[in-house]
């Protein structure tokens, strides 16, 4: 069996090509037979037999058949990326039971259902409980189900001390785990990586453990789900060789025709067997034609397109990424520069962006600041890794639990030593502590009003630069995250203003960028501040 493509395609063609899956110890066949012996309360098959369709059977065989010469299972991580409605939860629950009461069980072993919160974790548990209770003759007598309200949910196999337990990222304590099997359910909605680290470290403690990631496409790149999916993609494409990972990626390209029934069938392996609903897909198409929100929902949940953060984005992030080529900032030493500064609350994220103009091309040098105290916790709350960014030099983490204004002012001074600073534009909110000393020292400070009148023409300049390929940002990861977080509001006259897609998102870098780019577009290094056009209203400080 060949589980990767030689092209850029990540599609699991091996599921349909009838290629052989060697099964030297018969464990693949054993797993398939045991799963087929189960019952499901919603099954329409005779005697409510568990429905294991051909595409699912191929996955099961690909997990459990390959073994090394010592009899150890080769696959230890399975990444299943499928749209909603393809019964991934039922398959995942059945696999968990295979490790709890089936032939893959380990005496005294831990089997874990893990999810973002208790409600989500309970969905997979309900599936497993339903499968057990559907077989009153064989499974009910040998198991104990603990499902009391507001208490730990478990399925136990007392004969060998095996327990299936539900845990979630919002649980108070998750340390000390040594699981033999973990289902990471809907990883795309997990915030932070604490639970992921605990579980993966626990899996490493024993041999023949198995991690199954079963998820629908998510949003953004700065989360553990995207990191896992991206590694699975590289393995599927053959860029990385790792037989311990099994990628099963039913996803569509970003430019997919969302109204195409063929695209829907390709992304939904269950469609050949009557699920999910084709009519439901067609109804969603009708809604998507008039609603960008519904269109995003259709792409993400029914066609499995990994989207960026915002539900009404400022720009297409694939277009934005064209400006990610490396930049030699040292070659710009002495060049005219326009600086935008967006100071957040002292406990959040602040941004300083320097912009350099060469004709129609704009090059930006972004830098960010945040408090060092609880930096990992702050990152978990925002769903990113501030600590890693700080270590890489993209963020300055200032000591204490508030941003040190003096550190921001010193950074601006360092820019003035390297470049010919024409203007330093501030959003006045929260900026007093940085602006005042710089004004006293004679730096060219201006304040830029925030609102429809100022932002809309500035956003037009920035948008044209990005779309035309004339916006160079060097792939700065924090700035990219900020751009992916931006959503757009319009007034009755189609003026635009930026805002956060979600309350926890950060867009400070975008605010600093539009100020810097718009001022670079309006000014030339030989012109006076008083000669600048009035497209953006400036107030002298």
C-alpha positions in Angstrom: 0.0 0.0 0.0 1.3 3.5 -0.9 -0.2 6.1 1.4 1.3 9.2 -0.3 1.1 10.8 -3.7 4.0 11.9 -5.8 2.3 15.2 -6.6 1.1 18.0 -4.5 -2.1 16.2 -4.0 -2.8 15.0 -0.4 -5.9 13.0 -1.3 -5.9 9.4 0.1 -6.1 7.6 -3.3 -4.9 4.4 -1.6 -8.4 4.0 0.0 -9.9 3.3 -3.5 -7.1 1.8 -5.5 -7.4 -1.8 -4.1 -3.6 -1.8 -3.4 -2.6 -4.6 -1.1 -2.2 -3.9 2.6 0.2 -6.6 4.0 -1.2 -8.2 7.2 1.6 -10.6 8.4 0.1 -11.2 11.8 -3.6 -10.9 10.8 -4.2 -8.0 13.2 -5.9 -5.9 10.4 -8.3 -8.7 9.6 -8.9 -9.3 13.3 -9.8 -5.7 13.9 -12.2 -5.6 11.0 -14.0 -8.8 12.1 -14.3 -7.5 15.7 -15.7 -4.1 14.6 -18.2 -5.9 12.3 -19.4 -7.9 15.3 -20.5 -4.7 17.1 -24.0 -3.2 17.0 -25.0 0.4 16.7 -28.3 1.7 18.1 -29.0 3.7 14.8 -27.8 1.0 12.4 -30.2 0.1 9.6 -28.4 -3.2 8.9 -29.9 -6.5 10.0 -29.6 -7.0 13.8 -28.4 -3.4 14.0 -24.9 -4.5 13.0 -22.2 -1.8 13.0 -21.8 -0.3 9.6 -18.2 -0.4 8.5 -18.1 0.9 5.0 -15.3 0.0 2.5 -13.5 3.3 2.9 -13.6 2.9 6.7 -12.4 -0.7 6.4 -9.4 0.4 4.4 -8.5 2.8 7.1 -8.8 0.1 9.8 -6.6 -2.3 7.9 -4.0 0.4 7.2 -3.8 1.1 10.9 -3.6 -2.4 12.3 -2.2 -4.6 9.6 1.4 -3.2 9.2 3.8 -4.6 11.8 7.5 -4.8 12.0 9.5 -8.0 12.3 9.2 -8.0 16.0 5.4 -7.9 15.9 5.0 -4.3 16.9 2.3 -2.2 15.2 4.0 0.4 12.9 1.3 3.1 12.9 1.1 5.2 16.1 -0.6 8.3 14.8 -3.7 8.5 12.6 -4.9 11.9 11.2 -8.4 11.7 9.8 -9.6 15.0 8.2 -13.1 14.7 6.9 -16.1 17.0 6.6 -19.0 16.9 9.0 -21.5 14.1 8.6 -19.1 11.4 7.5 -19.5 9.4 10.7 -15.9 9.9 11.9 -17.2 10.0 15.5 -18.8 6.5 15.2 -15.7 5.1 13.7 -13.5 6.7 16.3 -15.7 5.4 19.2 -15.6 1.9 17.7 -11.8 2.1 17.5 -11.6 3.2 21.2 -13.7 0.2 22.2 -11.4 -2.0 20.2 -8.7 -0.9 22.7 -11.0 -1.1 25.7 -12.8 -4.4 25.4 -11.6 -5.7 22.0 -8.5 -7.5 20.9 -6.2 -4.4 21.0 -6.8 -3.9 24.7 -3.9 -3.7 27.1 -4.5 -5.0 30.7 -4.8 -2.0 33.0 -4.7 0.3 30.0 -6.1 3.8 29.7 -8.3 4.8 26.8 -9.0 8.5 26.5 -11.6 10.6 24.6 -10.1 14.1 24.6 -11.9 17.2 23.3 -11.9 21.0 23.7 -14.6 20.9 26.4 -16.8 18.4 28.3 -19.7 18.8 25.9 -17.7 18.0 22.8 -15.9 15.1 24.6 -19.3 13.8 25.6 -20.4 13.3 22.0 -17.8 10.6 21.3 -18.5 9.0 24.7 -22.2 8.9 23.9 -21.4 7.0 20.7 -19.3 4.5 22.6 -21.9 4.1 25.3 -24.6 3.5 22.6 -22.5 0.8 20.9 -22.0 -1.0 24.2 -25.6 -0.8 25.3 -26.8 -2.0 21.9 -25.3 -5.4 22.6 -27.1 -6.5 25.8 -26.0 -10.1 25.3 -22.2 -9.7 25.0 -21.0 -6.3 26.0 -23.4 -5.0 28.7 -22.6 -8.0 31.1 -18.8 -7.4 30.9 -18.7 -3.6 31.1 -19.6 -0.9 33.6 -20.8 2.5 32.3 -20.4 5.5 34.6 -22.4 8.4 33.2 -23.8 10.2 36.2 -24.6 13.9 35.8 -21.6 16.2 36.4 -19.2 13.4 37.2 -16.5 11.6 35.3 -17.8 9.6 32.3 -16.2 6.2 31.9 -16.6 2.8 30.4 -14.8 0.1 32.3 -13.8 -3.5 31.5 -13.3 -4.8 35.0 -12.0 -8.2 34.0 -8.7 -6.7 32.9 -8.8 -3.2 34.6 -9.2 -1.3 31.3 -11.0 2.1 31.4 -12.2 4.4 28.7 -12.4 7.9 30.1 -13.6 11.3 28.8 -11.3 14.4 29.5 -11.3 17.9 28.1 -9.1 20.9 27.9 -11.2 22.7 30.5 -10.7 19.9 33.1 -8.8 21.1 36.2 -6.0 18.4 36.1 -4.8 16.2 33.3 -1.3 15.3 34.3 0.0 11.8 35.0 -1.7 10.1 32.1 -0.3 7.0 30.4 -2.8 6.2 27.7 -2.7 3.3 25.3 -5.2 4.9 23.0 -6.2 8.6 22.6 -9.0 10.0 20.4 -8.3 13.7 19.9 -11.7 14.9 18.7 -12.3 18.0 16.6 -8.7 19.2 17.2 -9.5 22.3 15.1 -11.4 23.9 18.0 -8.8 23.2 20.7 -7.4 26.4 22.2 -3.8 26.1 23.5 -1.6 23.0 23.5 -1.5 22.0 27.2 -3.8 19.0 26.8 -2.1 18.0 23.6 1.3 18.0 25.3 0.1 15.9 28.3 -1.5 13.3 26.1 1.2 12.9 23.5 3.9 12.8 26.3 1.8 10.1 28.0 1.4 8.0 24.8 5.2 8.0 24.5 5.6 6.2 27.8 4.4 2.8 26.5 4.9 0.7 23.3 2.1 0.2 20.7 0.1 3.2 21.8 -2.2 4.9 19.3 -3.3 8.5 18.7 -6.3 9.1 16.5 -6.9 12.7 15.5 -10.4 13.0 14.0 -11.3 16.5 12.9 -13.0 18.7 10.4 -11.1 21.6 8.7 -10.4 24.5 10.9 -9.3 28.1 10.6 -5.9 29.9 10.8 -2.4 28.6 11.0 -1.4 29.5 14.6 -2.9 26.5 16.4 -1.9 22.9 17.2 -4.5 21.5 14.7 -2.9 23.3 11.7 0.6 22.1 12.9 -0.6 18.5 13.0 -2.5 18.7 9.7 0.4 20.3 7.9 2.8 17.5 9.0 0.2 15.0 7.8 0.1 16.8 4.5 3.8 16.6 4.0 3.7 12.9 4.7 0.8 12.4 2.3 2.8 14.3 -0.4 5.9 12.3 0.3 7.9 15.3 1.5 8.5 13.5 4.8 8.9 9.8 5.2 7.3 8.6 8.5 5.5 5.2 8.4 4.3 5.7 12.0 1.9 8.4 10.7 -1.2 7.5 8.7 -2.7 10.6 7.0 -6.3 10.3 5.8 -7.0 13.8 4.4 -10.3 14.3 2.6 -9.9 18.1 1.9 -10.6 20.4 -1.0 -8.3 23.1 -2.4 -8.9 26.7 -1.4 -10.2 27.6 -4.9 -12.7 24.7 -5.1 -16.0 25.4 -6.9 -18.3 25.4 -3.8 -21.3 24.5 -5.9 -19.7 21.4 -7.5 -21.4 18.1 -6.6 -18.3 16.3 -7.8 -16.1 18.3 -5.4 -18.5 17.5 -2.6 -18.4 13.7 -3.4 -14.7 13.8 -3.6 -14.3 15.4 -0.2 -17.1 13.3 1.5 -16.2 9.6 1.4 -19.5 8.6 2.9 -21.4 10.1 0.0 -21.1 6.8 -1.9 -23.0 5.1 1.0 -25.8 7.6 1.5 -24.3 10.2 3.9 -24.0 13.0 4.5 -27.1 14.5 2.9 -26.8 15.6 -0.7 -29.9 17.7 -0.4 -28.5 19.4 2.6 -25.4 20.3 0.6 -27.6 21.7 -2.2 -29.6 23.8 0.4 -26.4 25.1 1.8 -25.2 26.1 -1.8 -28.4 28.2 -2.2 -27.7 30.0 1.1 -24.0 30.5 0.2 -24.8 32.4 -3.0 -26.1 35.4 -1.0 -24.0 35.1 2.2 -20.2 35.2 2.6 -20.7 33.7 6.1 -22.7 30.7 4.7 -20.1 30.3 1.9 -17.3 30.1 4.5 -19.4 27.6 6.5 -20.0 25.5 3.3 -16.3 25.5 2.4 -15.1 24.6 5.9 -17.7 22.0 7.1 -18.9 20.4 3.9 -15.9 20.7 1.5 -13.2 20.6 4.2 -11.3 23.7 3.1 -8.9 25.0 5.8 -9.8 28.7 6.2 -8.1 31.7 7.7 -9.3 33.2 11.0 -11.7 35.8 9.8 -15.2 35.1 8.6 -15.2 38.3 6.5 -11.6 38.7 5.7 -9.8 41.9 4.6 -7.7 40.0 2.0 -7.2 36.5 0.7 -4.4 35.1 2.8 -3.0 33.1 -0.1 -2.5 36.4 -1.9 -1.1 38.0 1.2 1.5 35.2 1.4 3.0 36.1 -1.9 4.8 38.9 -0.1 6.6 36.4 2.3 9.9 36.2 0.4 12.9 37.0 2.7 13.8 40.7 3.0 17.3 42.2 3.5 16.5 44.9 5.9 20.2 45.9 6.3 20.1 46.9 2.6 17.5 49.5 3.5 19.7 51.2 6.1 19.5 55.0 5.6 16.3 54.7 3.5 13.2 56.9 4.2 10.8 55.2 6.6 7.3 55.9 7.9 6.3 54.3 11.2 2.9 53.3 12.5 2.4 52.5 16.2 -0.6 50.9 17.7 -0.4 50.7 21.5 -2.8 48.3 23.1 -3.8 48.0 26.7 -0.7 47.4 28.7 -1.5 43.7 29.2 -2.1 42.9 25.6 -0.1 43.1 22.3 1.3 46.3 20.8 2.8 46.8 17.4 5.4 49.1 15.7 5.6 48.8 11.9 8.1 50.6 9.8 7.3 51.0 6.1 9.7 51.7 3.1 8.4 52.7 -0.3 10.0 52.0 -3.6 7.6 53.3 -6.3 4.5 51.1 -5.9 6.2 48.6 -3.7 5.8 48.8 0.1 8.1 46.8 2.4 7.3 46.6 6.1 9.4 45.8 9.2 7.0 44.8 12.0 7.8 44.3 15.6 5.6 43.5 18.6 5.6 43.9 22.4 3.8 42.0 25.1 4.3 41.5 28.9 6.6 38.6 29.9 4.5 37.6 32.9 2.3 34.6 32.1 3.3 34.7 28.5 2.5 31.1 27.9 -0.9 31.5 29.5 -1.6 34.6 27.4 -0.7 32.6 24.3 -3.0 29.7 25.3 -5.9 32.1 25.8 -5.2 33.6 22.3 -4.5 30.3 20.7 -1.0 31.1 19.7 2.6 30.6 21.0 3.8 34.0 22.2 6.7 32.4 24.0 8.0 30.8 20.8 7.6 34.0 18.8 9.5 35.9 21.6 12.3 33.4 21.5 12.5 33.8 17.7 12.8 37.6 18.0 9.4 38.5 16.5 8.1 39.8 19.9 9.8 41.7 22.7 8.5 40.3 26.0 9.1 43.1 28.5 9.5 42.2 32.2 6.4 42.2 34.4 2.7 42.0 33.7 2.4 45.2 31.6 4.2 46.4 28.5 7.1 48.6 29.3 6.5 51.9 27.4 10.2 52.7 27.6 11.1 49.5 25.7 8.7 50.6 22.9 10.2 54.1 22.8 13.7 52.7 22.7 12.8 50.4 19.8 11.5 53.4 17.8 14.7 55.3 18.6 16.7 52.4 17.2 14.7 52.6 14.0 15.5 56.3 13.8 19.2 55.4 14.1 19.0 53.0 11.2 16.6 54.8 8.8 15.5 58.3 7.8 12.3 58.4 9.8 9.8 60.8 8.1 6.9 60.3 10.4 5.9 58.3 13.5 2.1 58.0 13.3 0.3 57.0 16.5 -3.2 56.0 17.3 -3.5 58.1 20.4 -5.3 55.4 22.5 -3.0 54.1 25.2 0.0 55.9 23.5 0.7 58.8 25.9 3.5 57.0 27.7 5.4 56.3 24.5 4.6 59.5 22.6 5.5 62.1 25.3 9.2 61.4 25.6 9.6 61.2 21.8 7.8 64.5 21.3 10.1 66.1 23.9 13.1 64.8 22.0 11.9 66.3 18.7 10.9 63.2 16.8 8.4 63.7 13.9 5.3 62.6 15.8 1.8 62.8 14.3 -1.5 61.4 15.5 -3.8 59.6 13.1 -7.5 59.7 13.9 -9.2 56.3 13.9 -12.5 55.9 12.1 -14.3 55.5 8.8 -12.9 58.7 7.2 -9.3 57.8 7.9 -9.3 54.0 7.7 -11.2 53.4 4.5 -8.9 55.3 2.1 -5.9 53.9 3.9 -7.2 50.3 3.6 -7.7 50.9 -0.1 -4.0 51.7 -0.5 -3.0 48.7 1.6 -5.4 46.4 -0.2 -4.2 47.5 -3.7 -0.6 46.9 -2.6 -1.4 43.3 -1.4 -3.5 42.3 -4.4 -0.9 43.6 -6.9 1.9 41.8 -5.2 3.6 45.0 -4.1 3.4 44.4 -0.3 6.5 42.7 1.2 6.4 41.5 4.8 8.9 38.7 4.8 6.5 36.2 6.2 6.5 37.7 9.7 4.3 35.2 11.6 2.8 37.5 14.1 1.8 40.0 11.4 0.3 37.2 9.3 -1.8 36.1 12.3 -3.0 39.6 12.8 -4.0 39.9 9.2 -5.8 36.6 9.3 -7.8 37.8 12.3 -9.1 40.9 10.6 -12.8 41.2 9.6 -14.3 44.2 7.8 -17.3 46.4 8.6 -18.9 48.6 6.0 -21.1 51.7 6.4 -23.9 52.7 4.1 -21.5 54.4 1.8 -19.2 51.3 1.5 -16.5 52.9 3.7 -14.6 50.2 5.5 -13.1 49.8 8.9 -11.2 46.9 10.5 -12.3 45.0 13.6 -11.6 41.7 15.2 -13.1 38.5 13.9 -13.4 37.3 17.5 -12.9 39.1 20.8 -9.7 37.2 21.6 -8.1 37.9 18.3 -5.3 40.5 17.9 -5.2 43.0 15.0 -2.7 45.6 16.4 -0.2 44.8 13.7 -2.7 45.5 11.0 -3.6 48.9 12.5 0.0 49.9 12.7 0.5 48.7 9.1 -2.3 50.6 7.5 -1.1 53.8 9.3 2.5 53.3 8.1 1.6 52.3 4.5 -0.9 55.0 4.0 1.6 57.7 5.2 4.3 56.3 3.0 1.9 56.4 0.1 1.0 60.0 0.9 4.4 61.4 1.6 7.8 61.6 0.0 11.1 62.0 1.9 11.7 65.5 0.5 8.2 66.8 1.4 7.2 68.6 4.5 4.5 67.3 6.8 2.4 70.4 6.0 2.5 69.5 2.3 1.0 66.0 2.7 -2.5 65.3 1.2 -5.5 65.4 3.4 -6.7 61.9 2.7 -5.8 61.1 6.3 -6.4 63.8 8.9 -3.3 64.5 10.9 -3.2 66.4 14.2 0.1 67.8 15.4 1.0 66.8 18.9 
